[in-house]
Amino acid sequence: MKTLLFQDVTVIDGSGREPQANMDVLVTDGCINALQAHGSLSYDEQRTEVYQLRGMTLLPGLIDCHVHIMMDGGPEGRVKPEESLVCCDALGREPRD
């Protein structure tokens, strides 16, 4: 079990709320276990890697899920019609003209 403590960070949680300054975030095995005001969190000092990050911002990982499966990024932005049939078949869609 790996435990990390990020101390005194500004937290942006991705919910649209205002950023929360001067927070401590305790993470165990990749899961956030606690989020409290700096200095108020108790933890096992022997088993926790502590990172003092005053002035830094902590936010969720961002994933780009935006995809155009019918485009190859070439100068015309399209694949050849015969290649698009393969993509349509894989997606269970009918090809368009």
MDTraj code that builds the backbone (N, CA, C; nanometers):
import mdtraj as md
import numpy as np

residues = "MET LYS THR LEU LEU PHE GLN ASP VAL THR VAL ILE ASP GLY SER GLY ARG GLU PRO GLN ALA ASN MET ASP VAL LEU VAL THR ASP GLY CYS ILE ASN ALA LEU GLN ALA HIS GLY SER LEU SER TYR ASP GLU GLN ARG THR GLU VAL TYR GLN LEU ARG GLY MET THR LEU LEU PRO GLY LEU ILE ASP CYS HIS VAL HIS ILE MET MET ASP GLY GLY PRO GLU GLY ARG VAL LYS PRO GLU GLU SER LEU VAL CYS CYS ASP ALA LEU GLY ARG GLU PRO ARG ASP".split()
xyz = np.array([
    [0.0854, -0.1176, 0.0000],
    [0.0000, 0.0000, 0.0000],
    [0.0896, 0.1234, 0.0000],
    [0.0660, 0.2125, -0.0975],
    [0.1448, 0.3342, -0.1098],
    [0.0568, 0.4542, -0.0747],
    [0.1062, 0.5379, 0.0163],
    [0.0299, 0.6555, 0.0579],
    [0.1107, 0.7807, 0.0291],
    [0.0455, 0.8772, -0.0342],
    [0.1072, 1.0050, -0.0676],
    [0.0272, 1.1171, -0.0031],
    [0.0960, 1.2200, 0.0421],
    [0.0297, 1.3375, 0.0967],
    [0.0811, 1.4602, 0.0227],
    [-0.0086, 1.5289, -0.0438],
    [0.0240, 1.6533, -0.1125],
    [-0.0210, 1.7671, -0.0222],
    [0.0756, 1.8431, 0.0289],
    [0.0443, 1.9447, 0.1289],
    [0.0398, 2.0844, 0.0703],
    [-0.0569, 2.1613, 0.1215],
    [-0.0671, 2.3051, 0.0966],
    [-0.0834, 2.3395, -0.0514],
    [-0.1683, 2.2638, -0.1191],
    [-0.1934, 2.2855, -0.2616],
    [-0.3256, 2.3595, -0.2817],
    [-0.3402, 2.4169, -0.3983],
    [-0.4699, 2.4676, -0.4420],
    [-0.5341, 2.3558, -0.5219],
    [-0.6555, 2.3180, -0.4848],
    [-0.7239, 2.2054, -0.5495],
    [-0.8318, 2.2570, -0.6436],
    [-0.8245, 2.2123, -0.7679],
    [-0.9320, 2.2337, -0.8650],
    [-0.9902, 2.0961, -0.8896],
    [-1.1154, 2.0756, -0.8483],
    [-1.1718, 1.9397, -0.8528],
    [-1.2456, 1.9063, -0.9822],
    [-1.2594, 2.0018, -1.0739],
    [-1.3231, 1.9740, -1.2019],
    [-1.4745, 1.9804, -1.1981],
    [-1.5320, 2.0163, -1.0834],
    [-1.6782, 2.0211, -1.0712],
    [-1.7358, 2.1578, -1.1070],
    [-1.6499, 2.2563, -1.1264],
    [-1.6962, 2.3920, -1.1528],
    [-1.6906, 2.4808, -1.0295],
    [-1.6636, 2.4205, -0.9137],
    [-1.6496, 2.4992, -0.7913],
    [-1.5250, 2.5856, -0.7980],
    [-1.5205, 2.6868, -0.7137],
    [-1.4015, 2.7707, -0.7040],
    [-1.2832, 2.6866, -0.6552],
    [-1.1609, 2.7193, -0.6976],
    [-1.0435, 2.6481, -0.6461],
    [-1.0345, 2.6616, -0.4939],
    [-0.9890, 2.5562, -0.4288],
    [-0.9734, 2.5545, -0.2834],
    [-0.8244, 2.5670, -0.2506],
    [-0.7864, 2.6771, -0.1895],
    [-0.6457, 2.7031, -0.1582],
    [-0.6077, 2.6413, -0.0241],
    [-0.4776, 2.6188, -0.0070],
    [-0.4187, 2.5707, 0.1186],
    [-0.4821, 2.4407, 0.1670],
    [-0.4861, 2.3414, 0.0805],
    [-0.5468, 2.2129, 0.1126],
    [-0.4396, 2.1038, 0.1177],
    [-0.4671, 1.9983, 0.1958],
    [-0.3862, 1.8767, 0.1976],
    [-0.4694, 1.7644, 0.1361],
    [-0.4062, 1.6847, 0.0514],
    [-0.4750, 1.5747, -0.0169],
    [-0.3993, 1.4456, 0.0128],
    [-0.4692, 1.3494, 0.0734],
    [-0.4111, 1.2202, 0.1067],
    [-0.4577, 1.1174, 0.0040],
    [-0.3618, 1.0497, -0.0592],
    [-0.3905, 0.9520, -0.1648],
    [-0.3309, 0.8174, -0.1245],
    [-0.4138, 0.7122, -0.1252],
    [-0.3669, 0.5771, -0.0942],
    [-0.3993, 0.4853, -0.2108],
    [-0.2963, 0.4206, -0.2619],
    [-0.3114, 0.3290, -0.3765],
    [-0.3883, 0.3930, -0.4913],
    [-0.3593, 0.5192, -0.5202],
    [-0.4191, 0.5887, -0.6335],
    [-0.5570, 0.6462, -0.6098],
    [-0.6113, 0.6321, -0.4881],
    [-0.7447, 0.6847, -0.4574],
    [-0.7338, 0.7956, -0.3535],
    [-0.8069, 0.9038, -0.3762],
    [-0.8079, 1.0134, -0.2799],
    [-0.8865, 0.9692, -0.1571],
    [-0.8212, 0.9734, -0.0418],
    [-0.8839, 0.9323, 0.0833],
    [-0.9303, 1.0496, 0.1665],
    [-0.8611, 1.1631, 0.1549],
    [-0.8970, 1.2772, 0.2378],
    [-0.8555, 1.4067, 0.1700],
    [-0.9353, 1.5094, 0.1934],
    [-0.9092, 1.6443, 0.1452],
    [-0.9489, 1.7385, 0.2585],
    [-0.8476, 1.8014, 0.3186],
    [-0.8742, 1.8881, 0.4338],
    [-0.7848, 2.0103, 0.4287],
    [-0.8208, 2.1095, 0.5085],
    [-0.7398, 2.2313, 0.5186],
    [-0.5981, 2.1946, 0.5614],
    [-0.5005, 2.2674, 0.5097],
    [-0.3592, 2.2397, 0.5386],
    [-0.3326, 2.2358, 0.6887],
    [-0.2663, 2.1276, 0.7307],
    [-0.2274, 2.1120, 0.8694],
    [-0.3290, 2.0413, 0.9573],
    [-0.4488, 2.0137, 0.9051],
    [-0.5521, 1.9521, 0.9884],
    [-0.5682, 1.8018, 0.9653],
    [-0.4914, 1.7475, 0.8731],
    [-0.5060, 1.6068, 0.8365],
    [-0.4085, 1.5209, 0.9174],
    [-0.4553, 1.4101, 0.9729],
    [-0.3647, 1.3179, 1.0423],
    [-0.3259, 1.2050, 0.9469],
    [-0.2008, 1.1598, 0.9576],
    [-0.1508, 1.0542, 0.8697],
    [-0.0342, 0.9838, 0.9382],
    [0.0001, 0.8659, 0.8888],
    [0.1112, 0.7870, 0.9412],
    [0.2414, 0.8396, 0.8806],
    [0.3179, 0.9105, 0.9609],
    [0.4406, 0.9741, 0.9106],
    [0.5435, 0.8732, 0.8617],
    [0.5428, 0.7519, 0.9150],
    [0.6399, 0.6488, 0.8761],
    [0.6068, 0.5859, 0.7404],
    [0.4803, 0.5875, 0.7022],
    [0.4376, 0.5167, 0.5802],
    [0.3850, 0.6088, 0.4712],
    [0.4070, 0.7370, 0.4855],
    [0.3507, 0.8325, 0.3901],
    [0.4612, 0.9157, 0.3264],
    [0.4606, 0.9221, 0.1924],
    [0.5510, 1.0118, 0.1203],
    [0.4848, 1.1491, 0.1187],
    [0.5527, 1.2492, 0.1731],
    [0.4954, 1.3828, 0.1860],
    [0.5600, 1.4763, 0.0843],
    [0.4749, 1.5493, 0.0134],
    [0.5194, 1.6472, -0.0854],
    [0.4657, 1.7842, -0.0458],
    [0.5540, 1.8761, -0.0106],
    [0.5156, 2.0120, 0.0240],
    [0.5075, 2.0898, -0.1076],
    [0.3871, 2.1304, -0.1439],
    [0.3654, 2.1885, -0.2771],
    [0.3040, 2.3282, -0.2712],
    [0.3410, 2.4061, -0.1724],
    [0.2891, 2.5428, -0.1609],
    [0.3063, 2.6165, -0.2934],
    [0.1987, 2.6796, -0.3369],
    [0.2023, 2.7553, -0.4621],
    [0.1699, 2.6716, -0.5853],
    [0.1531, 2.5408, -0.5679],
    [0.1220, 2.4529, -0.6803],
    [-0.0279, 2.4243, -0.6829],
    [-0.0756, 2.3766, -0.7974],
    [-0.2173, 2.3444, -0.8140],
    [-0.2310, 2.1966, -0.8466],
    [-0.3284, 2.1330, -0.7826],
    [-0.3564, 1.9913, -0.8044],
    [-0.4932, 1.9810, -0.8705],
    [-0.5009, 1.9094, -0.9828],
    [-0.6276, 1.8933, -1.0520],
    [-0.6368, 1.7543, -1.1121],
    [-0.7582, 1.7106, -1.1471],
    [-0.7743, 1.5755, -1.2025],
    [-0.6985, 1.5601, -1.3337],
    [-0.6605, 1.4365, -1.3632],
    [-0.5993, 1.4083, -1.4923],
    [-0.6984, 1.4386, -1.6032],
    [-0.6504, 1.4943, -1.7120],
    [-0.7382, 1.5299, -1.8235],
    [-0.7177, 1.4301, -1.9364],
    [-0.8277, 1.3839, -1.9931],
    [-0.8235, 1.2869, -2.1015],
    [-0.8951, 1.3469, -2.2221],
    [-0.8302, 1.3446, -2.3362],
    [-0.8918, 1.3948, -2.4581],
    [-0.9678, 1.2803, -2.5243],
    [-1.0989, 1.2824, -2.5118],
    [-1.1831, 1.1772, -2.5705],
    [-1.2401, 1.2193, -2.7050],
    [-1.1949, 1.3295, -2.7575],
    [-1.2479, 1.3810, -2.8834],
    [-1.1779, 1.3106, -2.9998],
    [-1.2542, 1.2412, -3.0827],
    [-1.1968, 1.1612, -3.1904],
    [-1.2813, 1.1724, -3.3162],
    [-1.2160, 1.1765, -3.4293],
    [-1.2830, 1.1698, -3.5598],
    [-1.2283, 1.0462, -3.6289],
    [-1.2946, 0.9344, -3.6130],
    [-1.2433, 0.8077, -3.6638],
    [-1.2403, 0.8048, -3.8169],
    [-1.3170, 0.8907, -3.8807],
    [-1.3210, 0.8925, -4.0265],
    [-1.2151, 0.9835, -4.0868],
    [-1.1352, 1.0494, -4.0043],
    [-1.0346, 1.1416, -4.0552],
    [-0.8958, 1.0908, -4.0204],
    [-0.8024, 1.1122, -4.1120],
    [-0.6669, 1.0632, -4.0894],
    [-0.5679, 1.1735, -4.0549],
    [-0.6131, 1.2963, -4.0480],
    [-0.5235, 1.4066, -4.0164],
    [-0.4441, 1.4554, -4.1359],
    [-0.4718, 1.4000, -4.2541],
    [-0.4024, 1.4424, -4.3750],
    [-0.4518, 1.5779, -4.4217],
    [-0.3958, 1.6278, -4.5329],
    [-0.4313, 1.7623, -4.5803],
    [-0.5793, 1.7780, -4.6148],
    [-0.6444, 1.6706, -4.6545],
    [-0.7864, 1.6792, -4.6875],
    [-0.8738, 1.6396, -4.5691],
    [-0.8145, 1.5863, -4.4639],
    [-0.8873, 1.5512, -4.3437],
    [-0.9790, 1.4308, -4.3576],
    [-0.9608, 1.3532, -4.4628],
    [-1.0481, 1.2377, -4.4838],
    [-0.9665, 1.1159, -4.5243],
    [-1.0241, 1.0004, -4.5006],
    [-0.9650, 0.8774, -4.5536],
    [-1.0312, 0.8469, -4.6874],
    [-0.9746, 0.7556, -4.7612],
    [-1.0304, 0.7180, -4.8905],
    [-1.1637, 0.6467, -4.8697],
    [-1.2564, 0.6579, -4.9640],
    [-1.3879, 0.5936, -4.9487],
    [-1.3800, 0.4454, -4.9155],
    [-1.2868, 0.3737, -4.9782],
    [-1.2770, 0.2300, -4.9503],
    [-1.2292, 0.2046, -4.8066],
    [-1.1486, 0.2947, -4.7511],
    [-1.1054, 0.2814, -4.6124],
    [-1.2184, 0.3169, -4.5164],
    [-1.3039, 0.4114, -4.5563],
    [-1.4129, 0.4518, -4.4681],
    [-1.5158, 0.3399, -4.4531],
    [-1.5280, 0.2535, -4.5553],
    [-1.6196, 0.1405, -4.5438],
    [-1.5766, 0.0475, -4.4312],
    [-1.4458, 0.0292, -4.4163],
    [-1.3940, -0.0552, -4.3087],
    [-1.4297, 0.0072, -4.1741],
    [-1.4110, 0.1385, -4.1609],
    [-1.4438, 0.2079, -4.0359],
    [-1.5930, 0.1981, -4.0062],
    [-1.6766, 0.2195, -4.1086],
    [-1.8215, 0.2130, -4.0878],
    [-1.8633, 0.0731, -4.0458],
    [-1.8026, -0.0284, -4.1081],
    [-1.8357, -0.1658, -4.0738],
    [-1.7973, -0.1943, -3.9285],
    [-1.6813, -0.1457, -3.8865],
    [-1.6350, -0.1673, -3.7486],
    [-1.7288, -0.0985, -3.6495],
    [-1.7873, 0.0128, -3.6872],
    [-1.8768, 0.0869, -3.5991],
    [-2.0220, 0.0436, -3.6135],
    [-2.0506, -0.0436, -3.7118],
    [-2.1869, -0.0888, -3.7328],
    [-2.2735, 0.0187, -3.7976],
    [-2.2119, 0.1040, -3.8779],
    [-2.2859, 0.2125, -3.9432],
    [-2.2850, 0.1940, -4.0943],
    [-2.3818, 0.2560, -4.1574],
    [-2.3876, 0.2569, -4.3029],
    [-2.2991, 0.3703, -4.3540],
    [-2.2233, 0.3461, -4.4623],
    [-2.1416, 0.4551, -4.5190],
    [-2.2281, 0.5646, -4.5775],
    [-2.1759, 0.6882, -4.5735],
    [-2.2450, 0.8022, -4.6347],
    [-2.1671, 0.8491, -4.7562],
    [-2.2347, 0.9116, -4.8493],
    [-2.1665, 0.9679, -4.9669],
    [-2.0969, 1.0957, -4.9321],
])
top = md.Topology()
chain = top.add_chain()
for i, resn in enumerate(residues, 1):
    res = top.add_residue(resn, chain, resSeq=i)
    for name in ("N", "CA", "C"):
        top.add_atom(name, md.element.get_by_symbol(name[0]), res)
traj = md.Trajectory(xyz[None], top)
